[in-house]
Amino acid sequence: MMERVTRSVVVVGGGTAGWLTAGLIAARHRGQVKVTLIESPNVKIVGVGEGTWPTIRTTLKRIGVSETDFLRICDATFKQGSEFVGWTTGDDRYYHPFMLPKAYDAINLAPYWQADPQGLSFADAVCYQPAACAQNLAPKQITTPEYQAVTNYAYHLDAGKFAGFLRDHCVEELGVSHILADVTHVETDADGYITQLQAAGREPVMGDLFIDCTGFLSLLIGRHYGVPFNSVSDRLFIDTALAVQVPYENENAPIASVTRSIAQRAGWIWDVGLTERRGLGHVYSSRFTTDDEALADLKAYIGPQGAALTRDDVRKIPINSGYREITWVKNCAAVGLSSGFVEPLEASSIVMAELSAQMIADQLPVNRAAMAVVARRFNETIRYRWERIVDFLKLHYVLSTRNEAFWVANRDPQTIPENLKDLLTLWRSHFPWHDDLDRREELFPTASFQYVYFGMGGRTDPGPFPVTPDWPAAQGHFRDVARARQAVTGQLPDTRALLEKVARFGFQKV
């Protein structure tokens, strides 16, 4: 049995996670491995994950998707990072751009900026992308080929349309078999490996590797294998979301190329601009506010368009932040919400699905013996990534000076992960830099921590240790950023204008 060859992969569950997983495996192993996706016709996808990470461009390119078709069909727009409003004092804002600081691999510009900021935020001093975001500019031009960029970018998208778009591409272009049916029973062999799934009104679906993409239901990894869920609600307090879609005030309204995250008394509001509408939501902790108060805060943010909203007009979504203790058991791996979920800050959900699916596709075990090794490595990697996500999200709260109960509670040392405590202690005397994190490939690199740490007023006091030995080089980089800021903002088009051109003409194919 240990030499049983992997010839068939069964993905259980559709949605973004399911179809991305099926697509990546099918594209990587086309003609060698049969990929089948079975999903229930009676389960709706969550459908509010409208923000992505720049990895999505590589993912879509790998599965052979046209960027032009994707933008047109999924009402997608560009995302160049996040803008945080009111997170520190209630009257502040900063950007977490997707571009790395200037000369990131050669020099840490943080100490030079702190010594002489020249009236600029850290992000503005070391990167020209925030200026493009502030002016609602696109990250490229119509002459820029598909997936290439002037400034690094991801997308905002309609999650429901995206799942359908991926489904059609996977079935029609990659040969994925699609079955609409409810899974009624899971059959295993004597060693506990899944052999087949019984589906209502269908023949049994057999496979060698099964991927659980059934969302919060967690049909295989949770219900069948009984893998415990590791809650992180003691560190991340958000437990509820109210989501709503709002049309633009007029057809020429600007489209923001960042996700706006606006702090509230007991949570925050997301504001995502698509081509025809905005996706908004208030995520909050029910320990510190009520649903009615949260709705009132959301309506106040929306303004006149939100005045008439009632509880029936918004979608209430429970959030249980955490992850499965392990995400690969025997011949079953979990991807997407069945693996874990944390509050939607920094678009961590879709990128975790991407990276998990890509790891499975790249390291697809050839047989049962290899599967045990891949499973162990997968479990270690996914658990590490979930914990680093928790660290990074918590960083957004612990530096706040807001005095509402929610924000005060977030600063309680007992709620701060030990790893993050160590980093904060280190950064009091050591400027954040590459070696502070454990792995060569981090989901959120040190640059992301720098943008948030300094964006929220973090300071480093290195004491007697010299940290600015090369002022001429640093000043040269700052001047380069200033010149690039002027040049790029003068050349990049308005986001809405570019999307209208894409709809008419499309991008140049790579």
Buried (B, 14 or more C-beta within 10 A) or exposed (E): EEEBEBEBBBBBBBBBBBBBBBBBBBBBBEEEBBBBBBBBEEBEBBBBBBBBBBBBBEBBBBBBBBBBBBBBBBBBBBBBBBBBBBBBEBEBBBBBBBBBBBBBEEBBBBBBBBEBBEEBBBBBBBBBBBBBBBEBBBBBEBEBEBBEBBBBBBBBBBBBBBBBBBBEBBBEBBEBBBBBBBBEEBEBEEEEBBBBBBBEEBEEBEBBBBBBBBBBBBBBBBBBBEBEBBEBBEBBBBBBBBBBBBEBEEEEEEBBBBBBBBBBBBBBBBBBBBBEBBBBBBBBBBEBBEBEBBBBBBBEBBEEBBEEBEEEEBBEBEBEBBBBEBBBBBBBBBBBBBBBBBBBBBBBBBBBBBBBBBBBBEBBBBBBEBBBEBBEEBBEBBBBBBBBBBBBBBBBBBBBBBEBBBBEBBBEEEBBBEBBBEBBEBBEEBBBBEEBBEEEEBBBEBBBBBBBBBBBEBEBEBEEEEBBEEEEBBEEBBEEBBEBBEEBBEEBBBBBBBBBBBEEEBBEEE
